[in-house]
Amino acid sequence: MNRGTGLLRAYATHARPSRLNKALSLDHFLQRSRVLSFYRTIIRGTRHIADKGTRLETRGFARAEFERHRNVTDIAHIRYLLSTGKTEWESMERYISGM
């Protein structure tokens, strides 16, 4: 610990604040897993976009959409967003593979 500058060391024994306010239900956990998997699919799929600017813009748009819906907790709404997103991504994938 550097006492002169007021910096503190982080030790493994100190509890870190949780990013989650409470434990997730099983359904929320499963939906979260599906959403993360879908996000990874999108990121992997954008590798096939030849133009770097378009690739970065597509990834930025996807990230912004996921961030915009980050705090949605209603299971039915999460399922709807996931279904809609997958439909949109499938049509985008057809366009990307045609490039």
C-alpha positions as CSV (number, residue, x, y, z in Angstrom):
1,M,0.0,0.0,0.0
2,N,1.3,3.4,-0.9
3,R,0.4,5.6,2.0
4,G,1.6,8.8,0.3
5,T,-0.8,8.7,-2.6
6,G,-3.7,7.1,-0.9
7,L,-3.8,4.1,-3.3
8,L,-5.1,0.8,-1.8
9,R,-4.3,-2.6,-2.9
10,A,-7.1,-5.0,-3.9
11,Y,-6.8,-8.3,-2.1
12,A,-8.5,-11.5,-3.1
13,T,-10.0,-11.7,0.4
14,H,-11.9,-8.4,0.1
15,A,-15.4,-8.8,-1.3
16,R,-16.0,-7.1,-4.5
17,P,-19.4,-5.5,-5.1
18,S,-21.6,-7.7,-7.2
19,R,-22.7,-6.6,-10.7
20,L,-26.0,-8.4,-9.9
21,N,-28.3,-7.0,-7.3
22,K,-29.8,-10.4,-6.5
23,A,-29.6,-14.0,-7.7
24,L,-31.1,-14.7,-11.0
25,S,-34.0,-17.1,-11.4
26,L,-33.3,-20.2,-13.6
27,D,-35.3,-18.7,-16.4
28,H,-33.4,-15.4,-16.3
29,F,-30.2,-17.3,-16.2
30,L,-31.1,-19.3,-19.2
31,Q,-32.3,-16.3,-21.2
32,R,-29.1,-14.4,-20.2
33,S,-27.1,-17.3,-21.6
34,R,-29.0,-17.3,-24.8
35,V,-28.6,-13.5,-25.2
36,L,-24.9,-13.7,-24.7
37,S,-24.6,-16.6,-27.1
38,F,-26.6,-14.6,-29.7
39,Y,-24.3,-11.6,-29.2
40,R,-21.2,-13.7,-29.8
41,T,-22.9,-15.1,-33.0
42,I,-23.4,-11.6,-34.3
43,I,-19.8,-10.6,-33.5
44,R,-18.4,-13.7,-35.2
45,G,-20.7,-13.1,-38.2
46,T,-19.5,-9.6,-38.7
47,R,-16.0,-11.0,-39.4
48,H,-17.3,-11.8,-42.9
49,I,-17.9,-8.1,-43.7
50,A,-15.0,-7.0,-45.9
51,D,-15.2,-3.3,-45.4
52,K,-13.7,-2.4,-42.0
53,G,-15.9,0.7,-41.6
54,T,-19.1,-1.3,-42.2
55,R,-17.9,-4.1,-40.0
56,L,-17.3,-1.7,-37.1
57,E,-20.5,0.2,-37.7
58,T,-22.5,-3.1,-37.6
59,R,-20.8,-4.2,-34.4
60,G,-21.4,-0.8,-32.8
61,F,-25.1,-0.9,-33.8
62,A,-25.4,-4.4,-32.3
63,R,-23.7,-3.4,-29.1
64,A,-25.9,-0.3,-28.8
65,E,-29.0,-2.4,-29.2
66,F,-27.9,-4.8,-26.5
67,E,-26.9,-2.0,-24.2
68,R,-30.3,-0.2,-24.8
69,H,-32.1,-3.3,-23.6
70,R,-29.7,-4.2,-20.8
71,N,-32.1,-3.6,-17.9
72,V,-35.1,-5.5,-19.4
73,T,-36.2,-8.0,-16.8
74,D,-39.5,-9.2,-18.1
75,I,-39.0,-12.8,-19.4
76,A,-41.6,-12.5,-22.1
77,H,-40.1,-9.2,-23.4
78,I,-36.6,-10.8,-23.3
79,R,-37.8,-13.7,-25.4
80,Y,-39.5,-11.3,-27.8
81,L,-36.4,-9.2,-28.2
82,L,-34.3,-12.3,-28.7
83,S,-36.7,-13.7,-31.3
84,T,-36.9,-10.4,-33.2
85,G,-33.1,-9.9,-33.1
86,K,-32.5,-13.4,-34.5
87,T,-34.9,-12.7,-37.3
88,E,-33.2,-9.4,-38.1
89,W,-29.8,-11.0,-37.9
90,E,-30.7,-13.9,-40.2
91,S,-31.8,-11.4,-42.9
92,M,-28.6,-9.4,-42.4
93,E,-26.6,-12.6,-42.7
94,R,-28.1,-13.4,-46.1
95,Y,-27.1,-9.9,-47.2
96,I,-23.6,-10.3,-45.8
97,S,-23.0,-13.6,-47.5
98,G,-24.1,-12.1,-50.8
99,M,-21.4,-9.4,-50.5
